[in-house]
Amino acid sequence: MNEGLNALIWGIGTSAVGLGLAAVVVLLFRRFVIKVIAPALCLSAGVIFSLLLFHLVPESLEVASFWVLVIGVGLGMWVVKVLDHWFHRVIIFTENAERDLLIRSGVFVALGISLHNFPNGIALGALLHSQPNIGLDLAKAMVVHYIPEGLTMALPLVVSRMRISFLVVAYGLAVVPTGIGAWIGSLFGTVSPLFTGLFLAAAIGSILYVATFELLKQGILRLGYVYGIAAALAGGILGVFIV
């Protein structure tokens, strides 16, 4: 099989399995989650904060400097803020404002995860090309790595009662960049740490914006500060064990 095609399949496969397992878990508990929308919003935000703090931020700092992280986070938050403003004015998914908010949140988290997955895919493709055995080990680790990310993306989409077909499209947005990155990595090898660090930081910023200004904010408006923060803290503790 062509080396680039092989890397593409491995990249798409690893992210699809990891993210897909998470989606299945959320769908199994769909009815329960829908009944407790407000706590679920805050809980989701807490899980995301744990994912960012204990997983993505250290990963970004391993390949780039603190200032690259700061610039990338700011850039990611700004891009999502602009997109969010445009979505509010132009795109209406349903006739229900609450469902629209949840759908936008899921789409933006998917966008952030796709930014994060692209350099991961490059690393996978480069290893599959140069050191296949290590590349296969990385692929196995990436499946586990993608499960908590899939949970943070699936929760708002499932709570919004969005159709499975839309969920598949959102997951495709997050899955395909891993395959493209793996294909590029197999052809050209690794890319500069600055590029990788900036991509990861932008992903952190975009996901942080959604967790703070979409999920947590709306959850607190429904539950109040005390219960909202308590639910977010519970989500953060849960996230520590998931990550």
C-alpha positions as CSV (number, residue, x, y, z in Angstrom):
1,M,0.0,0.0,0.0
2,N,1.2,3.5,-0.7
3,E,2.9,5.0,2.3
4,G,1.0,8.2,2.3
5,L,-2.3,6.4,2.0
6,N,-1.4,4.0,4.8
7,A,-0.6,7.0,7.1
8,L,-3.9,8.7,6.1
9,I,-5.9,5.6,7.0
10,W,-4.0,5.2,10.4
11,G,-4.6,8.9,11.2
12,I,-8.3,8.8,10.5
13,G,-8.7,5.4,12.1
14,T,-7.0,6.3,15.4
15,S,-9.1,9.5,15.9
16,A,-12.3,7.9,14.6
17,V,-12.0,5.0,17.1
18,G,-11.1,7.2,20.1
19,L,-13.7,9.9,19.4
20,G,-16.3,7.4,18.4
21,L,-16.0,5.4,21.6
22,A,-16.6,8.6,23.6
23,A,-19.7,9.4,21.4
24,V,-21.1,5.9,22.0
25,V,-20.7,6.4,25.8
26,V,-22.6,9.7,25.7
27,L,-25.3,8.3,23.5
28,L,-25.9,5.4,25.8
29,F,-26.7,7.9,28.6
30,R,-28.5,10.4,26.3
31,R,-31.9,10.4,28.0
32,F,-30.4,11.0,31.4
33,V,-28.1,13.8,30.2
34,I,-30.9,15.6,28.4
35,K,-33.0,15.6,31.6
36,V,-30.3,17.5,33.5
37,I,-29.2,20.1,30.9
38,A,-28.0,22.9,33.2
39,P,-25.8,20.7,35.4
40,A,-24.6,18.9,32.3
41,L,-23.4,22.2,30.8
42,C,-21.3,23.1,33.9
43,L,-20.1,19.5,34.2
44,S,-19.0,19.6,30.6
45,A,-17.1,22.8,31.2
46,G,-15.3,21.4,34.2
47,V,-14.2,18.3,32.2
48,I,-12.9,20.6,29.4
49,F,-11.0,22.7,31.9
50,S,-9.3,19.5,33.2
51,L,-8.5,18.4,29.7
52,L,-6.9,21.8,28.9
53,L,-5.0,22.2,32.2
54,F,-3.6,18.7,32.6
55,H,-3.3,17.6,29.1
56,L,-3.2,20.1,26.3
57,V,-1.3,22.9,28.0
58,P,1.6,20.7,29.1
59,E,1.6,19.2,25.6
60,S,1.9,22.7,24.1
61,L,4.7,23.7,26.5
62,E,6.7,20.6,25.6
63,V,7.1,21.8,22.0
64,A,7.0,25.6,22.3
65,S,7.6,28.5,24.7
66,F,5.2,30.0,27.2
67,W,4.8,33.1,25.0
68,V,3.8,31.0,22.0
69,L,1.2,29.4,24.2
70,V,-0.1,32.8,25.3
71,I,-0.2,34.2,21.7
72,G,-1.8,31.0,20.3
73,V,-4.5,30.9,23.1
74,G,-5.4,34.6,22.5
75,L,-5.5,34.0,18.7
76,G,-7.7,30.9,19.1
77,M,-10.1,32.7,21.5
78,W,-10.4,35.7,19.1
79,V,-11.1,33.5,16.1
80,V,-13.9,31.6,17.9
81,K,-15.3,34.9,19.2
82,V,-15.5,36.3,15.6
83,L,-17.0,33.0,14.3
84,D,-19.5,32.9,17.2
85,H,-20.6,36.5,16.5
86,W,-21.0,35.6,12.8
87,F,-23.0,32.4,13.7
88,H,-25.3,34.4,15.9
89,R,-26.1,36.8,13.0
90,V,-26.1,34.5,10.0
91,I,-26.6,30.8,10.9
92,I,-29.7,29.5,12.7
93,F,-29.7,25.8,13.2
94,T,-33.1,25.5,14.8
95,E,-36.0,27.7,16.1
96,N,-34.8,27.2,19.7
97,A,-32.1,29.6,20.9
98,E,-30.9,27.1,23.6
99,R,-30.4,24.3,21.1
100,D,-28.6,26.6,18.8
101,L,-26.2,27.6,21.6
102,L,-25.5,23.9,22.4
103,I,-24.9,23.0,18.7
104,R,-22.6,26.0,18.2
105,S,-20.6,24.9,21.3
106,G,-20.2,21.4,20.0
107,V,-19.1,22.6,16.6
108,F,-16.6,25.0,18.1
109,V,-15.2,22.3,20.3
110,A,-14.9,20.1,17.2
111,L,-13.0,23.0,15.5
112,G,-10.6,23.3,18.4
113,I,-10.0,19.5,18.5
114,S,-9.4,19.5,14.8
115,L,-6.6,22.2,15.2
116,H,-5.1,20.0,18.0
117,N,-5.4,16.8,15.9
118,F,-3.6,18.2,12.8
119,P,0.0,18.4,14.4
120,N,-0.7,15.1,16.2
121,G,-1.4,13.5,12.8
122,I,1.9,14.9,11.4
123,A,3.8,13.4,14.3
124,L,2.1,10.0,13.7
125,G,2.8,10.1,10.0
126,A,6.4,11.0,10.5
127,L,6.9,8.1,12.9
128,L,5.1,5.6,10.7
129,H,7.5,6.6,7.9
130,S,10.8,6.6,9.9
131,Q,10.1,4.2,12.8
132,P,7.0,2.1,12.1
133,N,7.0,0.2,15.4
134,I,7.0,3.3,17.5
135,G,4.4,4.8,15.1
136,L,2.1,1.9,15.8
137,D,2.6,2.4,19.6
138,L,1.8,6.1,19.2
139,A,-1.4,5.2,17.3
140,K,-2.6,3.0,20.1
141,A,-1.9,5.7,22.6
142,M,-3.7,8.3,20.5
143,V,-6.9,6.2,20.6
144,V,-7.0,6.5,24.4
145,H,-5.9,10.1,24.1
146,Y,-8.9,11.0,22.0
147,I,-11.6,9.6,24.3
148,P,-11.8,12.5,26.7
149,E,-11.8,15.0,23.8
150,G,-14.7,13.1,22.2
151,L,-16.6,13.3,25.5
152,T,-16.3,17.1,25.6
153,M,-17.5,17.4,22.0
154,A,-20.4,14.9,22.2
155,L,-22.0,16.3,25.4
156,P,-23.3,19.6,24.1
157,L,-24.4,18.0,20.8
158,V,-26.2,15.2,22.5
159,V,-27.9,17.6,25.0
160,S,-29.1,19.7,22.0
161,R,-31.0,16.6,20.7
162,M,-29.2,17.0,17.4
163,R,-29.7,14.1,14.9
164,I,-27.0,11.4,14.7
165,S,-26.2,12.5,11.1
166,F,-25.1,16.0,12.3
167,L,-23.1,14.4,15.1
168,V,-21.3,12.3,12.5
169,V,-20.5,15.5,10.5
170,A,-19.1,17.2,13.6
171,Y,-16.9,14.2,14.3
172,G,-15.7,14.2,10.7
173,L,-14.5,17.8,11.2
174,A,-12.4,16.6,14.1
175,V,-11.3,13.3,12.6
176,V,-10.2,14.2,9.0
177,P,-7.3,16.7,10.1
178,T,-5.6,13.8,11.9
179,G,-5.5,11.8,8.6
180,I,-4.4,14.8,6.6
181,G,-1.7,15.6,9.1
182,A,-0.5,11.9,9.1
183,W,-0.3,12.0,5.3
184,I,1.8,15.2,5.3
185,G,4.0,13.8,8.1
186,S,4.7,10.6,6.1
187,L,5.8,12.7,3.1
188,F,7.7,15.5,4.7
189,G,8.6,14.3,8.2
190,T,8.1,16.5,11.3
191,V,7.4,20.3,11.2
192,S,8.9,23.0,13.3
193,P,8.1,23.1,17.1
194,L,6.9,26.7,16.7
195,F,4.2,25.6,14.2
196,T,3.1,22.7,16.3
197,G,3.0,24.7,19.5
198,L,1.0,27.5,17.9
199,F,-1.5,25.1,16.5
200,L,-1.9,23.4,19.9
201,A,-2.2,26.8,21.7
202,A,-4.9,28.0,19.2
203,A,-6.8,24.8,19.9
204,I,-6.6,25.5,23.6
205,G,-7.9,29.0,23.1
206,S,-10.8,28.0,21.0
207,I,-11.9,25.2,23.4
208,L,-11.4,27.5,26.4
209,Y,-13.7,30.2,24.9
210,V,-16.5,27.7,24.3
211,A,-16.2,26.1,27.8
212,T,-16.2,29.5,29.5
213,F,-18.5,31.7,27.5
214,E,-20.9,29.2,26.1
215,L,-21.2,26.1,28.4
216,L,-20.3,27.4,31.9
217,K,-21.9,30.8,31.4
218,Q,-25.2,29.3,30.3
219,G,-25.1,26.7,33.0
220,I,-24.6,29.3,35.7
221,L,-27.5,31.4,34.4
222,R,-29.8,28.4,34.9
223,L,-28.4,27.0,38.2
224,G,-27.0,30.1,39.9
225,Y,-23.3,30.7,40.8
226,V,-23.1,28.3,43.8
227,Y,-24.6,25.2,42.1
228,G,-23.0,26.1,38.7
229,I,-19.5,26.4,40.1
230,A,-20.1,23.2,42.2
231,A,-21.1,21.3,39.1
232,A,-18.1,22.7,37.2
233,L,-15.7,21.6,40.0
234,A,-17.3,18.1,40.0
235,G,-16.6,18.0,36.2
236,G,-13.1,19.1,36.8
237,I,-12.5,16.3,39.3
238,L,-14.1,13.8,36.9
239,G,-11.9,15.2,34.2
240,V,-8.7,14.5,36.2
241,F,-9.6,10.8,36.3
242,I,-10.7,10.7,32.6
243,V,-7.6,12.5,31.3
